[in-house]
Protein backbone atom coordinates (compact mmCIF):
# COMPACT_ATOMS: atom_id res chain seq x y z
CA UNK A 1 0.00 0.00 0.00
CA UNK A 2 1.34 3.40 -0.94
CA UNK A 3 1.56 5.97 1.88
CA UNK A 4 -0.04 8.56 -0.40
CA UNK A 5 -3.32 6.65 -0.58
CA UNK A 6 -5.37 7.23 2.54
CA UNK A 7 -8.87 6.29 1.48
CA UNK A 8 -10.82 3.12 2.23
CA UNK A 9 -8.85 2.21 5.37
CA UNK A 10 -12.04 1.51 7.26
CA UNK A 11 -14.59 -0.87 5.79
CA UNK A 12 -18.32 -0.49 6.41
CA UNK A 13 -18.21 -3.49 8.75
CA UNK A 14 -15.33 -1.97 10.75
CA UNK A 15 -17.14 1.37 10.95
CA UNK A 16 -20.32 -0.31 12.20
CA UNK A 17 -18.37 -2.31 14.81
CA UNK A 18 -16.63 0.88 15.92
CA UNK A 19 -19.81 2.96 16.21
CA UNK A 20 -22.05 0.34 17.81
CA UNK A 21 -19.68 -1.44 20.13
CA UNK A 22 -16.15 -0.04 20.49
CA UNK A 23 -17.03 3.65 20.89
CA UNK A 24 -19.82 3.13 23.46
CA UNK A 25 -17.58 0.73 25.41
CA UNK A 26 -14.65 3.18 25.39
CA UNK A 27 -16.92 6.10 26.36
CA UNK A 28 -17.97 4.18 29.48
CA UNK A 29 -14.50 2.94 30.35
CA UNK A 30 -12.71 6.27 29.85
CA UNK A 31 -15.14 8.00 32.24
CA UNK A 32 -14.94 5.28 34.87
CA UNK A 33 -12.47 4.19 37.55
CA UNK A 34 -11.45 1.47 35.05
CA UNK A 35 -10.08 4.12 32.65
CA UNK A 36 -6.55 2.70 33.04
CA UNK A 37 -7.59 -0.15 30.73
CA UNK A 38 -7.70 2.29 27.81
CA UNK A 39 -6.55 5.78 28.83
CA UNK A 40 -2.95 5.16 27.86
CA UNK A 41 -4.02 5.07 24.20
CA UNK A 42 -7.37 6.84 24.05
CA UNK A 43 -8.80 10.16 25.14
CA UNK A 44 -12.48 11.04 25.08
CA UNK A 45 -13.28 14.24 23.15
CA UNK A 46 -16.57 16.04 23.77
CA UNK A 47 -17.75 19.23 22.10
CA UNK A 48 -20.93 21.02 21.04
CA UNK A 49 -21.37 21.28 17.29
CA UNK A 50 -21.43 24.98 16.32
CA UNK A 51 -24.26 24.56 13.81
CA UNK A 52 -26.29 21.71 15.30
CA UNK A 53 -25.90 22.61 18.98
CA UNK A 54 -25.62 18.86 19.57
CA UNK A 55 -22.99 17.40 21.92
CA UNK A 56 -20.64 14.90 20.31
CA UNK A 57 -18.51 12.61 22.46
CA UNK A 58 -16.15 10.01 21.04
CA UNK A 59 -12.81 8.34 21.74
CA UNK A 60 -9.70 9.05 19.69
CA UNK A 61 -6.20 7.62 19.81
CA UNK A 62 -3.79 10.27 20.99
CA UNK A 63 -0.17 11.18 21.60
CA UNK A 64 1.22 13.72 24.03
CA UNK A 65 3.11 16.31 22.00
CA UNK A 66 3.27 19.98 21.10
CA UNK A 67 2.31 21.05 24.60
CA UNK A 68 -0.97 19.13 24.51
CA UNK A 69 -2.83 16.09 23.19
CA UNK A 70 -2.56 15.27 19.48
CA UNK A 71 -5.17 13.33 17.49
CA UNK A 72 -4.74 12.38 13.84
CA UNK A 73 -7.49 11.30 11.46
CA UNK A 74 -7.75 10.74 7.70
CA UNK A 75 -9.78 13.66 6.38
CA UNK A 76 -11.70 11.48 3.93
CA UNK A 77 -12.88 9.08 6.65
CA UNK A 78 -14.14 11.46 9.32
CA UNK A 79 -15.71 14.87 9.72
CA UNK A 80 -15.27 15.74 13.39
CA UNK A 81 -11.96 17.50 12.80
CA UNK A 82 -13.68 20.15 10.64
CA UNK A 83 -15.19 21.68 13.78
CA UNK A 84 -11.65 22.43 14.97
CA UNK A 85 -10.44 24.37 11.91
CA UNK A 86 -10.69 27.37 14.23
CA UNK A 87 -9.90 27.07 17.94
CA UNK A 88 -12.88 25.54 19.71
CA UNK A 89 -13.61 24.80 23.35
CA UNK A 90 -14.12 21.16 24.26
CA UNK A 91 -13.79 18.67 27.09
CA UNK A 92 -11.33 15.84 27.27
CA UNK A 93 -11.46 12.84 29.56
CA UNK A 94 -7.73 12.32 29.91
CA UNK A 95 -6.38 9.62 32.19
CA UNK A 96 -9.61 9.51 34.19
CA UNK A 97 -10.04 13.27 34.63
CA UNK A 98 -12.45 15.56 32.84
CA UNK A 99 -10.55 18.63 31.67
CA UNK A 100 -11.50 21.72 29.70
CA UNK A 101 -9.44 22.23 26.56
CA UNK A 102 -9.24 24.07 23.28
CA UNK A 103 -8.72 22.11 20.08
CA UNK A 104 -7.41 23.36 16.76
CA UNK A 105 -6.29 21.80 13.47
CA UNK A 106 -2.61 22.49 12.90
CA UNK A 107 -0.85 22.61 9.55
CA UNK A 108 2.59 23.08 8.04
CA UNK A 109 5.85 21.92 9.57
CA UNK A 110 4.33 21.86 13.06
CA UNK A 111 1.74 19.33 11.83
CA UNK A 112 4.53 17.20 10.32
CA UNK A 113 6.36 17.21 13.65
CA UNK A 114 3.18 16.19 15.44
CA UNK A 115 2.57 13.42 12.89
CA UNK A 116 6.04 12.11 13.73
CA UNK A 117 5.25 12.07 17.44
CA UNK A 118 1.92 10.39 16.79
CA UNK A 119 3.53 7.73 14.56
CA UNK A 120 6.14 7.02 17.24
CA UNK A 121 3.42 6.56 19.87
CA UNK A 122 1.14 4.41 17.70
CA UNK A 123 3.37 2.26 15.52
CA UNK A 124 0.79 -0.27 14.32
CA UNK A 125 -1.98 2.31 13.87
CA UNK A 126 0.45 4.67 12.12
CA UNK A 127 1.46 1.93 9.68
CA UNK A 128 -2.20 1.14 9.02
CA UNK A 129 -2.77 4.81 8.17
CA UNK A 130 0.30 4.92 5.92
CA UNK A 131 2.36 6.90 8.43
CA UNK A 132 5.01 4.23 8.94
CA UNK A 133 8.32 5.52 10.18
CA UNK A 134 11.45 5.38 8.08
CA UNK A 135 15.03 5.16 9.29
CA UNK A 136 15.35 8.92 9.81
CA UNK A 137 12.69 9.02 12.47
CA UNK A 138 10.30 10.91 10.20
CA UNK A 139 6.91 9.62 9.18
CA UNK A 140 7.95 9.31 5.56
CA UNK A 141 4.67 10.86 4.45
CA UNK A 142 5.17 13.03 1.39
CA UNK A 143 3.68 16.54 1.17
CA UNK A 144 0.71 15.41 -0.91
CA UNK A 145 -0.23 12.66 1.55
CA UNK A 146 0.16 15.01 4.53
CA UNK A 147 -2.80 16.94 3.21
CA UNK A 148 -4.88 13.75 3.56
CA UNK A 149 -4.62 13.89 7.36
CA UNK A 150 -6.10 16.27 9.88
CA UNK A 151 -3.84 16.89 12.87
CA UNK A 152 -5.75 18.30 15.83
CA UNK A 153 -3.92 19.68 18.85
CA UNK A 154 -5.86 19.94 22.11
CA UNK A 155 -4.41 22.21 24.79
CA UNK A 156 -5.71 22.18 28.33
CA UNK A 157 -7.21 25.46 29.54
Secondary structure as GFF3:
##gff-version 3
##sequence-region A 1 157
A	DSSP	alpha_helix	12	17	.	.	.	ID=ss1
A	DSSP	pi_helix	18	22	.	.	.	ID=ss2
A	DSSP	alpha_helix	23	30	.	.	.	ID=ss3
A	DSSP	three_ten_helix	35	37	.	.	.	ID=ss4
A	DSSP	beta_strand	42	48	.	.	.	ID=ss5
A	DSSP	beta_strand	55	61	.	.	.	ID=ss6
A	DSSP	beta_strand	63	65	.	.	.	ID=ss7
A	DSSP	beta_strand	68	74	.	.	.	ID=ss8
A	DSSP	three_ten_helix	75	77	.	.	.	ID=ss9
A	DSSP	three_ten_helix	80	84	.	.	.	ID=ss10
A	DSSP	beta_strand	88	94	.	.	.	ID=ss11
A	DSSP	beta_strand	97	106	.	.	.	ID=ss12
A	DSSP	alpha_helix	108	121	.	.	.	ID=ss13
A	DSSP	alpha_helix	123	129	.	.	.	ID=ss14
A	DSSP	alpha_helix	143	146	.	.	.	ID=ss15
A	DSSP	beta_strand	149	156	.	.	.	ID=ss16
###
